[in-house]
Amino acid sequence: MDIVTPAQRSHMMSRIRGRDTKPELAVRRAAHALGCRYRLHRRELPGSPDLVFPGRRKVVFVHGCYWHRHPGCRLAYQPKSNTEFWSAKFERNVARDRDAERRLREKGWEVLTVWQCQTTDAEGLSDRLRGFLQ
């Protein structure tokens, strides 16, 4: 049973944004500190990647562990109410992510997925981006 009204839940969920999130901003800062310049959310590419490095033909997706179901992550817990709805939603999210990554690779792009829980370690994040971008 949910502890808030449907109207309150709707309002809370409407406040969740897909762009300019804290994890995404952390990845942007790390890439910029490495001297790499990028474009944001290129809609003409499959999945509208969060960071696009056109000259390198590389893209970075920054995924929230909860919404994109990071395997084995404590942040990817299953809601206790309305479980059928959430299971179906999460399955669609994961399938859409896989499809976007496959289509990008078919077009010759390299893809890196950075998970929300990986953005808290700034040094590790910087090392991972450096390895991917060079």
Secondary structure as UniProt FT lines:
FT   HELIX           6..14
FT   HELIX           22..33
FT   TURN            34..35
FT   STRAND          39..40
FT   TURN            43..44
FT   TURN            46..47
FT   STRAND          51..53
FT   HELIX           54..56
FT   STRAND          58..63
FT   HELIX           65..68
FT   TURN            71..72
FT   TURN            74..75
FT   HELIX           83..106
FT   TURN            107..108
FT   STRAND          110..115
FT   HELIX           116..120
FT   HELIX           122..133
//
